[in-house]
Amino acid sequence: MSSPGKTSWPEVLHWSVYPAMDKIKSDRPELTIDSLLVGTVPAPPGFQSDRVLVFYHQEEGVVRHVAVIPAVG
């Protein structure tokens, strides 16, 4: 079900990155979703109302967990 007003996803904090991105996409299919390592600057930088950035920590070289609550911007 689409939730056009939803702008953040606290429920996916600490999830694996790809299931978190799938959840966000199911809620807001019109948004672009990018995953970035914590500390990485998005391109283009700055706020974008059609984008959600999913920042993650990488553990053991493979496992990626959401490190920051994803939000539109």
Phi, psi and omega per residue, in radians:
M1 nan 2.305 -3.135
S2 -1.373 2.417 3.103
S3 -2.137 1.476 -3.018
P4 -1.035 -0.422 -3.119
G5 -1.539 -0.170 -3.063
K6 -1.225 2.266 -3.093
T7 -2.187 -0.093 3.064
S8 -2.597 2.780 -3.047
W9 -2.316 1.239 -3.137
P10 -1.114 -0.407 -3.114
E11 -1.171 -0.315 -3.110
V12 -1.667 0.007 3.092
L13 -0.997 2.273 -3.129
H14 1.351 0.021 3.031
W15 -1.272 2.854 2.919
S16 -1.135 2.593 -3.001
V17 -1.038 -0.862 -3.012
Y18 -1.175 -0.746 3.025
P19 -1.082 -0.617 3.094
A20 -1.111 -0.774 3.123
M21 -1.117 -0.667 3.101
D22 -1.103 -0.721 3.129
K23 -1.098 -0.819 3.134
I24 -1.070 -0.781 -3.128
K25 -1.111 -0.632 3.122
S26 -1.208 -0.563 3.111
D27 -1.361 -0.659 -3.050
R28 -2.411 1.284 -3.052
P29 -1.079 -0.313 -3.115
E30 -1.393 -0.175 -3.094
L31 -1.538 2.645 2.964
T32 -1.561 2.353 -3.114
I33 -2.136 2.196 3.112
D34 -2.133 2.506 3.050
S35 -1.900 2.380 -3.094
L36 -2.432 2.502 3.029
L37 -1.114 2.410 3.104
V38 -0.900 2.315 -3.130
G39 1.704 -0.192 3.120
T40 -1.417 2.443 3.089
V41 -1.561 2.225 3.141
P42 -1.205 2.702 3.078
A43 -2.129 2.128 -0.105
P44 -1.283 2.652 3.121
P45 -1.272 2.914 3.101
G46 1.660 3.045 -3.107
F47 -1.282 2.374 3.033
Q48 -2.380 2.095 -3.034
S49 -1.232 -0.146 -3.140
D50 -1.947 0.358 -3.042
R51 -2.346 2.514 2.964
V52 -2.146 2.255 3.078
L53 -1.794 2.237 3.108
V54 -1.896 1.810 3.123
F55 -1.536 2.404 -3.077
Y56 -2.325 2.769 2.931
H57 -1.745 2.465 3.090
Q58 -1.827 2.246 -3.120
E59 -2.088 2.377 3.099
E60 0.956 0.498 3.055
G61 1.334 -0.266 -3.040
V62 -2.216 -0.839 -3.031
V63 -1.293 2.243 3.141
R64 -2.123 2.158 3.118
H65 -2.090 2.457 3.130
V66 -1.042 2.191 -3.038
A67 -1.826 -0.345 -3.075
V68 -2.375 2.482 3.125
I69 -1.058 2.086 3.124
P70 -1.157 2.464 3.116
A71 -2.596 2.707 3.075
V72 -1.045 2.401 3.094
G73 2.432 nan nan
